[in-house]
Amino acid sequence: MLDELRSFSRNAALFLVSVSISSVGTGIFYLVFNIYVTEGLHYSEYFLGVLLSASSISAAVFSLPGGILGDRVGRKRCIILGTAIVALSMGGLIRFTSQTVLVAMNALLGFGSTLNYVSFAPFMMENATQKGRVHLFSVQAALNILGYTLGAYLGGTFPSLLNGDQTGALRTTLLIGMLLCCTAVFPLLMLQEERKRTMFSTRIVVSRALLKRFLITNVLIGFGAGLIVPFFNIFFRVRMQASMEVIGLIFAIGNVTMGIATFVAAPLASRWGKVRSIVLTELGSLPFLLMIAYSPRLELVTVGFIARGALMNMGNPISSAFLMENMKEEERATANGIVMAGWNGSWAVSNVAAGNLMSRGMYELPFLITSALYTISSVLYYVFFRSLEKTH
């Protein structure tokens, strides 16, 4: 593994530096933002669900156009633009309090995130050797998670250290996260890219049946994840009565564990195979998911949260690399955009559904639905792709 790490190109190294910085900023921002909306601005969980769905709907709508833009202006420019838009939209979410403007700013955030996501996987594929691809995806995911770790810890700590009322302290903490995301643009400016003439269109996707299978499994996971993941901080705050400092610490520990687990992804895929690794880690997370929903003690809920996050996220870099490997170079941006559109569309619908359920006091039901969806997705993933892996 060390040989693969040393072989990373200059572009890959600069990209990883940017990821490390931006993930700290977004870790701060996302830990605090939901609580800022519900406690600082005094909006309901239902509105929070609607607000969060705006970025997911935007991501679903712009996934394909984002891929077109990435092909036409280049991966480098697209990632820079996406990172800048994310920072700008964060500023809008901090500055304004109107529900309409907040929804618009979060939709803009979804667009910026989409530009990043649609381009980063093809970019990493183009800047890594075949042998080193899973390692690069794993390191990128691990740094992203570890950055979130530090961000979550800082996001939980800063509000209690800052003077003033709670709303002002939360807003200042969000501002710190936004400024870090602005800083993440600078390493990207030093990237060097050789433009390739590839057209982004569904017409060039030859493996349509294969792509549909990837889409189905990702839509199921996206719907399930959208029911619970954006609301974990609200769950700890309302259901478990945890303080901001405790929530930040829990998220930090969870992210450290996820980062360590992500580093294990490449050797795990080498030993078990990509498909088996993805399926077993997803199924292994289900008991811990139910532990979160039904445990009466904060300590048990925390254990479930940490274990679930580690197992579910362990398979993400393997899954991304597996998708890219099974698409031709000219298909990758299209395939990535289509899969992302499906994932974000399902996430958006489930955000609203979960916000509605939680505003009615039904905090356990989203976890049950998510468990069922994860199980179906895992079984389908194994059925769809077990024979495909044998050909590689």
C-alpha positions in Angstrom: 0.0 0.0 0.0 2.9 2.4 0.8 4.2 2.1 -2.8 0.7 3.1 -4.2 0.7 6.1 -1.8 4.1 7.2 -3.0 3.1 6.9 -6.6 0.3 9.6 -6.3 0.8 12.3 -8.9 1.2 16.0 -8.1 -2.4 16.6 -9.2 -3.7 13.9 -6.9 -1.6 15.3 -4.0 -2.9 18.9 -4.5 -6.5 17.6 -4.8 -6.1 15.7 -1.5 -4.8 18.9 0.2 -7.9 20.7 -1.0 -10.1 17.9 0.2 -8.5 18.0 3.7 -9.2 21.7 4.1 -12.7 21.8 2.7 -13.8 18.8 4.7 -12.8 20.6 8.0 -14.9 23.6 6.9 -17.9 21.5 5.8 -17.6 19.4 9.0 -17.9 22.6 11.1 -20.8 23.9 8.9 -22.9 20.8 8.7 -22.6 19.9 12.4 -23.9 23.3 13.4 -26.3 24.2 10.6 -29.3 22.0 11.4 -29.2 23.1 15.0 -28.8 26.8 13.9 -32.0 26.4 11.8 -34.0 24.8 14.6 -32.7 26.5 17.7 -31.1 29.7 16.4 -33.8 30.6 13.8 -36.5 28.6 15.6 -37.8 26.8 12.5 -39.5 23.4 12.7 -38.0 20.0 11.8 -40.4 19.9 8.8 -39.0 23.1 7.4 -35.5 21.8 8.0 -36.4 18.7 5.9 -37.7 21.0 3.1 -34.6 23.1 3.4 -32.2 20.1 3.2 -34.2 18.7 0.3 -33.5 21.8 -1.8 -29.8 21.0 -2.1 -30.6 17.4 -3.0 -33.2 18.4 -5.6 -30.7 20.9 -7.1 -28.0 18.2 -7.2 -30.4 15.7 -8.9 -31.4 18.3 -11.5 -27.9 19.6 -12.3 -26.0 16.2 -12.2 -26.2 15.8 -16.0 -25.6 19.5 -16.9 -22.8 19.5 -14.4 -21.2 16.6 -16.2 -21.6 18.4 -19.5 -19.9 21.5 -18.0 -17.1 19.3 -16.6 -16.4 17.9 -20.1 -16.5 21.3 -21.8 -14.5 23.4 -19.4 -12.4 20.7 -17.8 -12.4 18.9 -14.5 -10.1 21.4 -12.9 -12.2 24.4 -13.6 -15.4 22.6 -12.7 -14.0 21.5 -9.3 -12.7 25.1 -8.6 -16.1 26.6 -9.6 -18.0 24.0 -7.5 -15.8 24.7 -4.4 -16.3 28.5 -4.8 -20.0 28.2 -5.2 -20.3 26.0 -2.1 -18.4 28.7 -0.1 -20.6 31.5 -1.5 -23.8 29.7 -0.8 -22.7 29.0 2.8 -22.2 32.7 3.2 -25.8 33.2 2.0 -27.1 30.7 4.5 -25.3 32.6 7.3 -26.3 36.1 6.1 -30.0 35.6 5.4 -32.9 34.3 7.6 -35.9 34.3 5.2 -37.2 30.9 4.5 -37.3 31.5 0.7 -33.8 32.8 0.6 -32.5 30.0 2.7 -34.0 27.4 0.4 -32.5 29.2 -2.6 -29.1 29.3 -1.0 -29.2 25.7 -0.1 -30.2 24.9 -3.7 -27.2 26.8 -4.8 -25.1 24.8 -2.4 -26.4 21.6 -4.0 -25.4 22.9 -7.4 -21.8 23.6 -6.2 -21.5 20.3 -4.6 -22.7 18.6 -7.7 -20.0 20.3 -9.9 -17.5 18.9 -7.5 -18.9 15.4 -7.2 -19.5 14.8 -10.9 -16.0 15.8 -11.8 -13.9 14.4 -8.9 -14.3 10.7 -9.6 -13.3 11.0 -13.3 -10.5 13.4 -12.2 -9.1 10.8 -9.8 -9.4 8.0 -12.4 -7.4 10.2 -14.9 -4.7 11.0 -12.3 -4.1 7.5 -10.9 -2.7 4.2 -12.2 -5.0 1.2 -12.5 -3.3 -0.4 -9.5 -3.5 2.7 -7.4 -7.1 3.8 -8.1 -8.7 2.1 -5.1 -6.0 3.4 -2.8 -6.5 7.0 -4.1 -10.3 6.7 -3.7 -9.7 5.3 -0.2 -7.3 8.0 0.8 -9.6 10.7 -0.5 -12.5 9.3 1.4 -10.4 8.9 4.6 -9.1 12.4 4.5 -12.6 13.7 3.8 -13.9 11.8 6.9 -10.9 12.8 9.1 -11.4 16.4 8.1 -15.1 16.1 9.1 -13.8 14.7 12.4 -11.9 17.8 13.2 -14.7 20.0 11.9 -17.3 18.2 14.0 -15.2 18.6 17.1 -14.6 22.3 16.4 -18.2 22.9 15.5 -19.3 21.4 18.8 -16.7 23.4 20.8 -16.7 26.9 19.3 -20.3 27.9 20.2 -19.6 27.5 23.9 -16.3 29.5 23.6 -17.7 32.4 21.8 -19.3 35.3 23.6 -22.8 36.5 23.0 -26.2 34.9 22.5 -26.6 31.4 21.1 -27.7 32.4 17.7 -24.7 34.7 17.3 -22.3 32.0 18.5 -23.8 29.5 16.1 -23.6 32.0 13.2 -19.9 32.8 13.9 -19.1 29.1 14.0 -20.7 28.7 10.6 -18.7 31.6 9.3 -15.4 29.9 10.3 -16.5 26.8 8.3 -17.3 28.9 5.3 -13.9 30.7 5.4 -12.1 27.3 5.4 -14.1 26.2 2.3 -12.9 29.4 0.6 -9.3 28.5 1.5 -9.7 25.1 -0.1 -9.8 26.7 -3.6 -6.1 27.7 -3.5 -4.5 24.2 -3.9 -6.9 23.6 -6.8 -5.6 26.6 -8.7 -2.2 24.8 -9.0 -3.7 21.7 -10.7 -2.5 20.9 -14.2 -4.9 19.4 -16.6 -4.6 18.1 -20.1 -8.0 18.6 -21.7 -9.6 15.6 -23.4 -12.2 15.7 -26.0 -15.0 13.7 -24.4 -18.7 14.4 -24.9 -21.1 14.1 -22.0 -24.3 12.4 -23.3 -26.5 9.5 -22.5 -26.0 8.4 -26.1 -22.4 7.4 -25.4 -23.3 5.1 -22.5 -23.0 1.6 -24.1 -23.5 -0.3 -20.8 -27.1 0.9 -20.2 -28.3 -2.3 -18.5 -25.3 -2.2 -16.2 -25.9 1.5 -15.4 -29.5 0.9 -14.6 -28.4 -1.7 -12.0 -26.0 0.8 -10.4 -28.8 3.4 -10.4 -31.4 1.1 -8.7 -29.1 0.2 -5.8 -27.9 3.8 -5.3 -31.5 5.1 -5.3 -32.4 2.7 -2.6 -29.4 3.7 -0.5 -30.0 7.4 -1.2 -33.6 7.2 0.0 -32.6 5.3 3.1 -29.7 7.6 4.0 -31.8 10.7 3.4 -34.2 9.6 6.1 -31.5 9.5 8.9 -28.1 10.9 8.1 -28.9 14.7 7.8 -30.9 14.4 11.1 -28.4 12.7 13.3 -27.4 15.9 15.1 -31.1 16.7 15.6 -31.7 13.2 16.9 -28.9 13.5 19.5 -30.1 17.0 20.4 -33.8 16.4 20.8 -34.2 12.7 21.4 -31.1 12.1 23.5 -30.9 15.7 25.0 -27.2 15.9 24.3 -25.3 19.2 24.5 -23.5 20.8 21.5 -20.1 19.8 23.0 -21.2 16.2 23.4 -22.6 16.1 19.9 -19.4 17.5 18.4 -17.4 14.9 20.3 -19.6 12.0 19.2 -19.4 13.1 15.6 -15.6 13.5 15.9 -15.1 10.0 17.3 -17.5 8.6 14.7 -15.5 10.3 11.9 -12.2 9.1 13.2 -13.5 5.6 13.2 -14.9 6.1 9.7 -11.5 7.4 8.5 -9.7 4.4 9.9 -12.3 2.0 8.4 -11.9 3.7 5.0 -8.2 3.0 5.0 -9.1 -0.7 5.4 -11.2 -0.6 2.3 -8.5 -1.3 -0.3 -7.0 -4.4 1.5 -10.5 -5.6 2.2 -11.5 -5.4 -1.5 -8.3 -7.2 -2.4 -9.1 -10.1 0.0 -12.9 -10.4 -0.3 -13.5 -8.8 -3.7 -15.2 -5.5 -4.2 -18.8 -6.8 -4.4 -18.6 -9.0 -1.3 -16.9 -6.2 0.6 -19.6 -3.7 -0.2 -22.5 -6.1 0.6 -21.1 -7.4 3.8 -20.2 -4.0 5.3 -23.7 -2.7 4.4 -25.5 -5.6 6.0 -23.2 -5.5 9.0 -24.3 -1.9 9.7 -27.9 -2.8 10.1 -27.9 -4.1 13.8 -26.1 -0.9 14.8 -28.6 1.2 12.9 -31.4 -0.3 15.0 -29.4 0.2 18.1 -29.4 3.9 17.5 -33.2 4.0 17.2 -34.1 1.9 20.2 -31.4 2.2 22.8 -32.5 4.3 25.8 -29.0 5.3 26.8 -26.8 7.8 25.1 -23.7 5.6 25.5 -25.4 2.7 23.5 -26.7 5.1 20.9 -23.2 6.5 20.5 -21.7 3.0 20.0 -24.4 2.3 17.4 -23.7 5.6 15.6 -20.0 5.0 15.4 -20.2 1.4 14.3 -22.9 2.1 11.7 -20.9 5.0 10.2 -17.7 3.0 9.9 -19.3 0.0 8.3 -21.5 1.9 5.8 -18.7 4.3 4.7 -16.1 1.6 4.4 -17.7 0.5 1.1 -18.0 3.9 -0.5 -14.6 4.2 -2.1 -14.8 0.6 -3.2 -18.2 1.2 -4.8 -17.0 4.4 -6.5 -14.0 2.7 -8.0 -16.0 -0.3 -9.1 -18.5 1.9 -11.0 -15.7 3.8 -12.7 -13.8 0.6 -13.6 -16.9 -0.8 -15.3 -17.5 2.2 -17.5 -15.5 3.2 -20.5 -13.5 6.5 -20.2 -16.0 8.4 -22.3 -18.9 7.0 -20.3 -17.6 7.9 -16.8 -18.9 11.4 -16.5 -22.3 10.5 -17.9 -22.6 7.4 -15.6 -21.4 9.3 -12.6 -23.9 12.1 -13.2 -26.8 9.8 -13.8 -26.1 7.8 -10.6 -25.7 10.9 -8.6 -29.0 12.3 -10.0 -30.8 9.2 -8.8 -29.2 9.2 -5.4 -29.8 12.9 -4.8 -33.4 12.7 -6.0 -34.3 9.9 -3.6 -32.4 11.7 -0.8 -34.4 14.9 -1.4 -37.8 13.1 -1.1 -36.7 11.2 2.0 -35.4 14.5 3.6 -38.9 15.9 3.5 -40.5 12.7 4.7 -38.1 12.3 7.6 -38.6 16.0 8.6 -42.3 15.5 8.7 -42.1 12.3 10.7 -39.7 13.8 13.3 -41.8 16.9 13.7 -44.6 14.6 14.8 -42.3 12.9 17.3 -41.7 9.7 15.3 -38.0 9.4 15.6 -37.7 5.6 15.3 -39.7 4.9 12.1 -37.1 6.4 9.7 -34.5 4.0 11.0 -36.8 1.0 10.4 -37.5 2.1 6.8 -33.8 2.7 6.2 -32.9 -0.7 7.5 -35.3 -2.3 5.0 -34.0 -0.3 2.1 -30.4 -1.0 2.9 -31.2 -4.8 3.0 -32.9 -4.7 -0.3 -30.1 -2.7 -1.9 -27.4 -5.0 -0.6 -29.2 -8.2 -1.9 -29.7 -6.6 -5.3 -26.1 -5.4 -5.4 -24.8 -8.9 -4.9 -27.3 -10.4 -7.4 -26.5 -7.7 -10.0 -22.7 -7.6 -9.8 -21.3 -10.9 -8.4 -20.7 -12.4 -11.8 -19.4 -9.1 -13.2 -16.5 -9.0 -10.8 -15.3 -12.5 -11.9 -14.5 -11.0 -15.3 -12.0 -8.5 -13.8 
